[in-house]
Amino acid sequence: MEVLPPQYSSVHSPISMLLDFEFAHHQILDEKLPLPPRIKWTENNADDYIKLLSQTDNLDILDKINEDLVNISTTVELESCTQTLTDLLITNAIKVFKLKGKNKKNKRKTKHKPWFNKDCINLKWRLCNLSKLLQKSPKDPFIRGKFFKLKKEFKKFTKESKKLYETEQVQKLKGLVKSPKQFWKHIKSLRNVGMRYGNYISMEKWVEHFESLNSKDPSDETDHSSYTSRIKNAIQNQISLDSHCHILSPNVSTPEVRLSIKNLKTGKACGSDSICNEILKTTKQLLNIFVNNLYANPINQE
């Protein structure tokens, strides 16, 4: 056991202790499914992606999918075509774009908080040097007094530095109110900084909030009564005539699919198939025939 020098962030001196004994440690590794690749989309490489998909081999695969879509009769065949198209889009995207979460190396270099500037670092090192002297001469009143005086100065300086940094970030956020994308990008950059304004809502409050969202029946509202009663009657009539309710599940038309692709927002997270909205928007012309054949077959509209 060893008593280390006093720390600048505490009134106590840390203790280093080593326990030497032998034991058997068996580590159990759980079998986990690999995470799907996440494409890091860049507009500069979008043209290269289209050129790669337009190669002969890839066009042959697309033609084969289009032929199968016209003749399929089961949902299993539809799932097979969907998986083939997904693999084609992702395999070629990996060749052009970088993947998120790759090529990250653990750095041992100490990363200070953004408000911890050079002046704070210099005060810290002066305090560490004094703590080493205090460890060698714990009863020296001069070293002890100087150490606690500098420690008080260090805490005050870092507190003011943090307060100034927070004020600057709040002003920057106010200037980004009209740019939602840049606003949330800046919010994400402050996620691990330790700012005071954060998500301090308890789990109970979250549960209470979402439980209250559907606590009221829309049919009880005066403004919605006529509309909801008409919908309920229509649904009951459809269910009594046929098990398939056409009001709740109408056929999807090709123009609706094209409009939905056009209105997709960029910069959003992809699903489990790793296909982001940018891929769909970029390849909409190339996959135009595919969309037509997809909804030409009745099995695909169910």
N, C-alpha and C positions, 0 to 999 in steps of 0.2 A: 504494500500500500504506500502511495506517495501523495503528499499534499502539493498541489500545483499552485502557481501564482494567482493572486486575486484577479477576477474578471472585471472588465469594464462595464458589463451589463448586469452584474449582481453584486450583492454585498458579501457574498460567501466565496470561499476558495474551493474549487473543485478537488475531488479526491480521485486518484487513479488506482484501481484495484484489479489484480489479476488472479484468477482462480485456475489452478492447473490440475486437471483430472481427466481421466479417460472414460469415454462413453461411446456407444454405437448409435449412429444417427442414420436412419433409413428414410430417404426422401421418396415420397409417392408422387409420381407425375400423373396428373389427370389427363386423359385423352380429350383433347379439345379440337373442334373443327377449325380449320384455317380461316382467318378472316378474309372476306372478299377484297380484291384489290380496289383501291380508291384512286381514281384518275385525277391528276392535278391539271386542270384544263387551262390552256393558254391560247388566246386568239391568234397569235403569230403562227401556231402550228396547225390551225384548222384546215388551211388549204392542203397541207401535206397529208392530213388525215383523209380528206376527200380523194386525193390522188391515189392513195394507197388502197382505199375501198374500190376505186374504179379500175383496178388492175383486173386482168382476165380471170385469174383464179377466183377472186372474190366475186366478180360479176356472175361467174358460173354457179357459185353457191347461192347467190340471190335468185337467179333464174330457177334453180331447182326448188327453192322455198316457194316461189310464186306458183310453180306448177303444182306443188303439193297442196297449197292452200285452196286451189280450185276443186280438188278431188277429195279432200279429207272428209270423213264421215263421223269421226269420234273425237272426243276432247283429248284423248291420249295422243292422237296424231297432231292435234293443234299444239299441245304442250311441246311435242318434239320439234315442231317448226319454230316455235318461240325460243326454245333453248338453242337451236342452231343459229338463229339470227343473233341472239344475245352473245353467244361465244364468238361469232364473227366480228361484232362491233367492239367487244372488249379486247379480243386478241390483237386486233389492229391498232386499237387505241393505246395499248401498252407499248407498242413499237414506236409510237410517235411522242406520247406524252410521258411525263414523269409520274411516279406513284407517290402518294402522300405517305408519310411515316417511314420512309426508307432513307438509308444513308445517314442515319443520325448516330453520332458518336458521343459517348458520355465524356464530358469534360470535367476534369477535377478542379479547374480554375474557379475560385470563389466568385460568385455573381452577387454583387451588392444591389440593393434596392435603388431605383432611379434617383431618389432624393439623397442618397448617400454619396455625396460628391467628394472631390479630392480633399477639401478641407476637413470633412468628416473622417476620411481615411487617415489623414495626417494626425488628427487628434487621437484617433484610435491607437495608432502605433506608438505615440508618445505615452498613452495610458498603459499600453502593454509593457513598454520598457520600464515604466515606473513600478508596475506590478511585480516585475522580476526583481527589481531592487528591493521592494518591500518584502519579498519572500526571503531574500538573503539577510535583510536587516529589519525584522518585523517590529522591533522596539525603537527604531529611530524616529523621533517625533517630526523631524523636518521632512523626511521622505513620506511618512504617513500622511501628514497634513497636505503636502503637495499632491499626493495621489488622490485624496478625496476631493480636493479643490478642483483638480483637472477633471475628475469624474463627473462632478456636478456641472462643470462647464460643457463637457461633452454631451450630456443628456439634454441640456438646454439648447445647444446648437443643433443637434439632430432633430429635436422636436420642432424647432423653427424651420429647419430645412424641409421637413416633411410637410408642414403646414403650407409653406410657400409653393411646394410642388403640387399639392392638392388644389390650391387656388388656381394655379395655371391650367391644370387639367380640366377643371370645371369651366373656365372661360373658353377653353378649346372646344369642349363639348357643346357649349352654347352656340359657338360659331358653326358647328356642323349639323345643326337641327334640320336645315333644309337639304341635307345630303344624307339620307338614311343609311346608304351602304358604307360611307366613310364613318358615319356616327357609330354604327355597330362594330365596325372594324376597330375603331379606337377603344370601344368598350371592351372588346375581347383582349386587346393588348394590355388592359389594366386589370385583367382577371386575377392574376397572381401577384399583383403589386402590393396588395394590402391596403387599398383605399378604404376610407371610412364608409362611403356610400356603396353598399353592396346588398346582397340578398340576405336579409336578416329575418325573413318570414319563417315562422316555425312550421313544422309538418302538419300540426293540427289546424293551422290557419289555411294551409293549402287545401286540406281535405274539406274543411268547412266551406271554402269558397266554391269548389267544384261540385259539392253536393247541393249547394243552393242554386246552381245554374239551371237545373231541370226540376226544381222543386215546384214550379208553377206550371199548370197545364195550359198551353196556348189557347185551348178551346174555351177556357174560363174568361179570357179577355173579351171585353165588349167589342173591340174593333175587329177581332179575329173570329168571332162566333159564327158568322154566316159562311166565311171561307172554310173554316175547319169542318163544319157540319156538311158542307157540300163535298169535301174531299172524303170524309168518312163514309158518306152514303155511296159515293162512286166506288170506293174500295170494297165495301160490303157487297155491292151489286156484282162487281167483277169476280169476287171470290165465290159467290153463290153460283155464278154461271160457269166459271172455269177456275181450276186451281192455279192458273198462271195469271197474275195481275199485271195487265198491260200498262196501268198508270204508273206503277212503281218500277217496272223494268221494260221501258220501251226500247225498240231497236236503235242502235247507235249508227248514225249515218257517217259516210266518209267526210263530208264537209265539216261535221262537228269534230271529228278527229283532227283534221287539218287546222281548224280554228283553235283547238285545245293546245296543239303543238306550238302554234304561233304565239299563244298567250302564256306559254311557260316562262317562269322567271329564272334568270341565270343566277349563279352563285349559291344555289341551294344544295343540300346534301342529297346524295343518291340513295337508292334503295338497296336491297340485298343483291340485286342483279348487277350492281356497280355502274349502271347506265345513268349518267347525269343528264340534266335537261339540255345542256350544251350539245351533247351528242345527237339528241333527237332533233334539235333545231337546225343543226348543221347538215344533217343527212336527210332532211325532209324531202328534198328534190330527188335524191338518189333512191329513196324508199317509197316514192310516190306510187309506183305500180304495186308494190307490196301492200300498201294501205288499201288500194282499190280491191285487190283480190281477197284481202282479209275479210272485208265486209260484204263481198259478193256472195259468199257461201253462208247459207242460213245457220249452220252449226256454229259459226264464229260470232253470231249476234246474240247467242244465248248467254 
